[in-house]
Amino acid sequence: MTRRLPLVVLVGRPNVGKSTLFNRMTGTRRAIVTSVPGTTRDVIELIVSWNQTEFILHDTGGMFGASDDPLHELVVERGRRALAQADVVVLVFDGEQGLLPGDLEIVQRVRALNVPTVAAVNKVDVRRARDNAMQFYELGFEPLIETSAEHGTGVGDLLDEIVGRIPGGSARPEGTAAAAAPAEVGIAVVGRPNAGKSSLVNRLLREERMLVSDMPGTTRDAVDVLVRWHRRRFRIVDTAGIRRPGRVGRAGAVESLSVLAARRAIDKADVVVLVIDATAGATDQDAAIAGEADKAGRGIIVAVNKWDLMKGRGSDFVKEFDETLGRQLKFLDYAPVLHISASTGERTPKLLETIDRVAETRARRVPTGELNRFVQAITSTHPPASPGKKLVRILYAAQTNVAPPTFVFFTNVATSFHFSYERFLQNRLRESFGFIGTPIRIQVRRRER
C-alpha cells in the first residue's frame, strides 16, 4: 500500500528516551519503556495530528551501538528502511549523559541522508542535562529543542519544528537569520481610558465598528476584529482602559472584569500597541501597562495619539516631548514610538507597517555560527565583568527560543551577568540582528567540568 502521510522517524542511541517521547507525542503507551537498552524491537508506528497536520511517527529500536540481542541485525535493518523513507528525522540525545561518541556516529549517518532533521536533547528536567546542553549546541542544529519526555516539557515546541519541516510545510531554510512572521498577528490595543483606542481601531478598520464617546470607560469588552493589510492578517483586540488598581475597585465589578480581559488580551497578543494621549502625556499607569507587556514577552509599539492637537508647537516641543516620554518609559527604549492621529488618520498606515515589522523580528532566529561570531567580536573588546579572581569568559552562545527571542550564554564561571552587561548584550543584539520592538531574554549557564 502506498504511504500517503509523511513519515517522521525517531533515532538515537539506546535508552535516550525515544520510546517515552513516542508515547508522549502520540498520547499513548504503545511503546514499552524500561531502563534496559534495546527494549524496543518491533516496528512501532502511529499517526500524530498537530496543528492540523498529520504524520506517521516511527519509533526505531536501538540501531546504533553494540548489542547482545540475537535479533539486533533485524532491528537494525528495519530501522535503516525507515530512515531511507523518512520525510523528517528526529535526533534524540540524552542530556543527562552528555554528548558521547555514539551520538556523533548517528549525527554523521543522519546528515548523510540529506533529510530535514530536528534535534532534541531529552531529560532536561535533570540539572546535569541543562549543564551539558552546550555540548549539543556545538553540533550546529538549528534550533536545538530541549525536552523532557517524562514530563512533557518542550514536546509542543518539538512538534512545531517537525510540522515545519514536513514537505509542503513552512520550514525555515537552514542558515537564514529570520523566521516568517505568524500567518495571523494578534494585536492588543491597550492604554488608559479615553486615550483613543477605539477611535484608532475604527480608523484601522475604516469603519465605525467600536463605540466611541468622550466618556472614559466606554469600552468594556475586549472586542477582537480581523484586518487584512497587504495580504497579511491582523487580529486586533480593542481593550478596556486600564486604570490604577484603587480606581478599578471603586468603579465596580464590571470594570474589574474589563481590566482582567485587557490583561488577558496582552497575554494572547503577538504585538501590544500602547496608546498614549498626547494632550495628557505618559503617566505611571502607562508605564505599568507597558511593563506588563514587556514581562509577558510581547512586541511593543508606543502610539502617541491625538498628535493633530500638537501641531504648530515647533520642533523644540516635539524633542522635549519625546525626551520626557523616553525617561518615563526608559525600560521600553527598544519600542518604536509613532506620533499618530486616529481622528485624521495621520501615520496610521505607518502603524500597520510597524506592527508587521515587530511581529517578524519577534519570530527571528539567528544562526548559531553567526551568533558566536558576534559574541567573539563583542567580548574581545567588552568582556563580562569578573566578580572574583577568575576571568569570566563566554564560551558559546545559542538562541533557544523565539517570541520573544531568547539567548543562552555558556560561561566558564558565571551563572548570571550584571544587569548593565545584560543590557549591553541586548542592545548589541538589537543593533546587529535588527530586533525591533521586542523584548530579548538573556540566560546564563556555567559549563560543568
Secondary structure in CASP SS format (residue, H / E / C, confidence):
PFRMAT SS
TARGET T0000
AUTHOR 0000-0000-0000
METHOD secondary structure of the structure
MODEL  1
M C 1.00
T C 1.00
R C 1.00
R C 1.00
L C 1.00
P C 1.00
L E 1.00
V E 1.00
V E 1.00
L E 1.00
V E 1.00
G C 1.00
R C 1.00
P C 1.00
N C 1.00
V C 1.00
G C 1.00
K H 1.00
S H 1.00
T H 1.00
L H 1.00
F H 1.00
N H 1.00
R H 1.00
M H 1.00
T H 1.00
G C 1.00
T C 1.00
R C 1.00
R C 1.00
A C 1.00
I C 1.00
V C 1.00
T C 1.00
S C 1.00
V C 1.00
P C 1.00
G C 1.00
T C 1.00
T C 1.00
R C 1.00
D C 1.00
V C 1.00
I E 1.00
E E 1.00
L E 1.00
I E 1.00
V E 1.00
S E 1.00
W E 1.00
N C 1.00
Q C 1.00
T E 1.00
E E 1.00
F E 1.00
I E 1.00
L E 1.00
H E 1.00
D E 1.00
T C 1.00
G C 1.00
G C 1.00
M C 1.00
F C 1.00
G C 1.00
A C 1.00
S C 1.00
D C 1.00
D C 1.00
P C 1.00
L C 1.00
H H 1.00
E H 1.00
L H 1.00
V H 1.00
V H 1.00
E H 1.00
R H 1.00
G H 1.00
R H 1.00
R H 1.00
A H 1.00
L H 1.00
A H 1.00
Q H 1.00
A C 1.00
D C 1.00
V E 1.00
V E 1.00
V E 1.00
L E 1.00
V E 1.00
F E 1.00
D E 1.00
G C 1.00
E C 1.00
Q C 1.00
G C 1.00
L C 1.00
L C 1.00
P H 1.00
G H 1.00
D H 1.00
L H 1.00
E H 1.00
I H 1.00
V H 1.00
Q H 1.00
R H 1.00
V H 1.00
R H 1.00
A H 1.00
L H 1.00
N C 1.00
V C 1.00
P C 1.00
T E 1.00
V E 1.00
A E 1.00
A E 1.00
V E 1.00
N E 1.00
K C 1.00
V C 1.00
D C 1.00
V C 1.00
R H 1.00
R H 1.00
A H 1.00
R H 1.00
D H 1.00
N H 1.00
A H 1.00
M H 1.00
Q H 1.00
F H 1.00
Y H 1.00
E C 1.00
L C 1.00
G C 1.00
F C 1.00
E C 1.00
P C 1.00
L E 1.00
I E 1.00
E E 1.00
T C 1.00
S E 1.00
A C 1.00
E C 1.00
H C 1.00
G C 1.00
T E 1.00
G C 1.00
V H 1.00
G H 1.00
D H 1.00
L H 1.00
L H 1.00
D H 1.00
E H 1.00
I H 1.00
V H 1.00
G H 1.00
R H 1.00
I C 1.00
P C 1.00
G C 1.00
G C 1.00
S C 1.00
A C 1.00
R C 1.00
P C 1.00
E C 1.00
G C 1.00
T C 1.00
A C 1.00
A C 1.00
A C 1.00
A C 1.00
A C 1.00
P C 1.00
A C 1.00
E E 1.00
V E 1.00
G E 1.00
I E 1.00
A E 1.00
V E 1.00
V E 1.00
G E 1.00
R C 1.00
P C 1.00
N C 1.00
A C 1.00
G C 1.00
K H 1.00
S H 1.00
S H 1.00
L H 1.00
V H 1.00
N H 1.00
R H 1.00
L H 1.00
L H 1.00
R C 1.00
E C 1.00
E C 1.00
R C 1.00
M C 1.00
L C 1.00
V C 1.00
S C 1.00
D C 1.00
M C 1.00
P C 1.00
G C 1.00
T C 1.00
T C 1.00
R C 1.00
D C 1.00
A C 1.00
V E 1.00
D E 1.00
V E 1.00
L E 1.00
V E 1.00
R E 1.00
W E 1.00
H C 1.00
R C 1.00
R E 1.00
R E 1.00
F E 1.00
R E 1.00
I E 1.00
V E 1.00
D E 1.00
T C 1.00
A C 1.00
G C 1.00
I C 1.00
R C 1.00
R C 1.00
P H 1.00
G H 1.00
R H 1.00
V H 1.00
G H 1.00
R H 1.00
A H 1.00
G C 1.00
A H 1.00
V H 1.00
E H 1.00
S H 1.00
L H 1.00
S H 1.00
V H 1.00
L H 1.00
A H 1.00
A H 1.00
R H 1.00
R H 1.00
A H 1.00
I H 1.00
D H 1.00
K H 1.00
A C 1.00
D C 1.00
V E 1.00
V E 1.00
V E 1.00
L E 1.00
V E 1.00
I E 1.00
D E 1.00
A C 1.00
T C 1.00
A C 1.00
G C 1.00
A C 1.00
T C 1.00
D H 1.00
Q H 1.00
D H 1.00
A H 1.00
A H 1.00
I H 1.00
A H 1.00
G H 1.00
E H 1.00
A H 1.00
D H 1.00
K H 1.00
A C 1.00
G C 1.00
R C 1.00
G E 1.00
I E 1.00
I E 1.00
V E 1.00
A E 1.00
V E 1.00
N E 1.00
K C 1.00
W H 1.00
D H 1.00
L H 1.00
M H 1.00
K C 1.00
G C 1.00
R C 1.00
G H 1.00
S H 1.00
D H 1.00
F H 1.00
V H 1.00
K H 1.00
E H 1.00
F H 1.00
D H 1.00
E H 1.00
T H 1.00
L H 1.00
G H 1.00
R H 1.00
Q H 1.00
L C 1.00
K H 1.00
F H 1.00
L H 1.00
D C 1.00
Y C 1.00
A C 1.00
P C 1.00
V E 1.00
L E 1.00
H E 1.00
I C 1.00
S C 1.00
A C 1.00
S C 1.00
T C 1.00
G C 1.00
E C 1.00
R C 1.00
T H 1.00
P H 1.00
K H 1.00
L H 1.00
L H 1.00
E H 1.00
T H 1.00
I H 1.00
D H 1.00
R H 1.00
V H 1.00
A H 1.00
E H 1.00
T H 1.00
R H 1.00
A C 1.00
R C 1.00
R C 1.00
V C 1.00
P C 1.00
T H 1.00
G H 1.00
E H 1.00
L H 1.00
N H 1.00
R H 1.00
F H 1.00
V H 1.00
Q H 1.00
A H 1.00
I H 1.00
T H 1.00
S H 1.00
T H 1.00
H C 1.00
P C 1.00
P C 1.00
A C 1.00
S C 1.00
P C 1.00
G C 1.00
K C 1.00
K C 1.00
L C 1.00
V C 1.00
R C 1.00
I E 1.00
L E 1.00
Y E 1.00
A E 1.00
A E 1.00
Q E 1.00
T E 1.00
N E 1.00
V C 1.00
A C 1.00
P C 1.00
P C 1.00
T E 1.00
F E 1.00
V E 1.00
F E 1.00
F E 1.00
T E 1.00
N C 1.00
V C 1.00
A C 1.00
T C 1.00
S C 1.00
F C 1.00
H C 1.00
F H 1.00
S H 1.00
Y H 1.00
E H 1.00
R H 1.00
F H 1.00
L H 1.00
Q H 1.00
N H 1.00
R H 1.00
L H 1.00
R H 1.00
E H 1.00
S H 1.00
F H 1.00
G C 1.00
F C 1.00
I C 1.00
G C 1.00
T C 1.00
P C 1.00
I C 1.00
R E 1.00
I E 1.00
Q E 1.00
V E 1.00
R E 1.00
R E 1.00
R C 1.00
E C 1.00
R C 1.00
END
